[in-house]
Structures are given as structure tokens and as C-alpha cells.
Amino acid sequence: MRIGTSSDDVRRRNLSAVLTLVHRTRTTTRAELTRRTGLSRSTVKDLVAELVDAGLVEETRPAGGPASGVGRPSPVVRPSRRVLAVAVNPEVDAITVALVALGGEVVTVRRVPTPTVPTAADMVRIATATIDRLRVGLPAGSAITSIGLAVPGLVHAPGSTVQLAPHLGWHDERVGELLSTATELPVFAANDANVGAVAEHLFGGHPQADHMVYVNGGASGIGAGFVVAGELLGGADGYAGELGHTYVGGTKACHCGAIGCLETEVTQALSSVSLDDQARRLGIALGGAINVMNPRLIVLGGFLRVFPERAADTLHAAVARHSMAGPRASVRIVAAGLDSETLMIGAAELAFGPLLADPAGQREAAIG
């Protein structure tokens, strides 16, 4: 499909299309960019040159083959490792901060334990101090574009305001504004499971991931992100995916006021005795998600990664009891492909969003 034909707006869209492809494929060729964008070879050559000049991508000639003439190999294009985003993930016992390069490569991770559940102010203070230390060690020519904040709670996306993060005790916290003021960087916040879903969809290496449910289990509870036809399902206000509050049986009271929620019955304190029982309860929630969403793929992240390996039979039996045969037949349940880096890569993808959408505009803003 041809991306555009004329005007400065078209050039900006074409730059966005090329940079996004390089970022998400991590390594590609100029010929492949030409094929996938539908643009002419000369146009792609010029766009890549502009992105190289901006320091956003690197272009190299592959080893071997003639240097010129017929059969010359197409130049290889990679995202620049000097273009970085910061990923921040607050939980009940720690603040994790990472540097992630364009292309979704996690460069550095710092986990700062907290003696008590961190307040929003604690998160801003710890994250800012950690970012300052990471900045000092950056190689020459590196640049941090922005911050992505993955929060275990309900996030009002337009203002990066945490409406409710119950395990953290945060209510209507304007975390995006607070962290941006402290670091002088743009901040974009979202629910942790939603950014995890984006990361696994784009970088997890899963076949048929365009209809996917990602379920994350962390110290701050269980959440889910739904990918439908290749796009994240956000909901009217960005609150979609609260699978942790599905009723799965049991008598434990949840902070939401209900009894027997998934995140109160399936916890990080797993043992061989409780694993099968928890797998059965997880299967109830996943069965309901299958009936509602008809996914091809369910990806389990965080502490839930153990279930496909250590309790697969029990989990699949429970899913079978609580889902319809038709939608269940095509579902695969797997562990997260990005392991412990899922939330970091997802938060960084959130941060890279404006740059990928308008590389030229972001560069002009930085120069200005």
C-alpha cells in the first residue's frame, strides 16, 4: 500500500512509516522498506538518509557481494542505540527504572527496593534520582527522548493521571506532570498490563498475535491487556483489561470490595501445593476472556509465566470447562516471550510514540 504522494505532511508520514518499520523489525534492508511501504527506491533512499542524518537510524553495507553493479546487496538499516527512552514501573516493594534503546533493546535496568509501599512522591523522587545517575553514564551522542510509566492501576491516558492504583494507595495522582517537572522530560503513563500487551504483540516473537490477551502477574496484582486486530483495546477512558477482578471462586476479600477476585486467589506466593488450585482459578478467568474476546493467543507474564510449564494440564482442563469449544479450539496459552523485560519494553514503546509518529517534528522541537 502506497503511503503518500506529495506535500510536507506526506514526507512526515513517510518518515514515520520508515522509522516505525526499522524500529519494530530491529534490522531490515532498504529493499525491504521499499517493498513494505510501496514507495520508490529513490524515495526510501532519501528518507533513510534523512533519518541517518537525524541520528535515528544507522545504515551499513552488508559484508560480501559486489560493491557496485548488478546484484549489489541492499544496505542494512538498524535503529540507533543512541536514541533512548526511560521506562519506569512502580510496584508495592520497588521502583524499577530502565533505559531502552530504539528498537526495543533494554540497555540498563535498575531496581530500587522500597521499605514501604511507595507514594507517588516517592516514585518521582526515586525515579528522578535513578535517571540522573543513568544520564551520567550515557555514551557521547546519546539522547533520552521521554519517559514511559507502567502503573499497576487505572490510568487516565490523556493526562497521564493515575485515577486509582489500589495496591499503591494512589488516587487521582498527576504522576505524568510531577515526573515531567522533576526530570524535564515528557512523560506518558499507562496501565502496566496494557504496555506489556503492546510489547509482547510487537516484539514477543509470537505467531498470530493480532488477536491476543496478555495477562500480567506482579507484586501489585493481576491485570490484562487485549490486542484486537493488531490494536490495543483501551476502552472509553483507557481502563479496559481489569481481568484481575474476575470472580473465580473463593472467600478472600479483595480491595475492590468484592470476594474471590482472580488477583486475591492467584498470588505470587506460589507453592507446589497451591499451584494446581491457582491454575484452576486462573483457568476460570481465561475461559471467560476466551468467550468474550475470541483470541488466538494468551500470553502469561510476570509470576504467571510458570503456569504453562508447571501446571499446563490443570490450566488447560480448567480453561476447557469454562470456555466454549469454538473459540477455545484456536487458542494457544504461552509464557511471555520477553521474560522480565516485557513491561520495560512496553513502557518504552509508550515513550517512543511521539517520535515514531513524527520524527521530523520531534527533531525540529529538539533543535528549537
Order of alpha helices (4+ residues) and beta strands (2+ residues): alpha-beta-alpha-alpha-beta-beta-beta-beta-beta-alpha-beta-beta-beta-beta-alpha-beta-alpha-beta-beta-beta-alpha-alpha-beta-alpha-alpha-alpha-beta-alpha-alpha
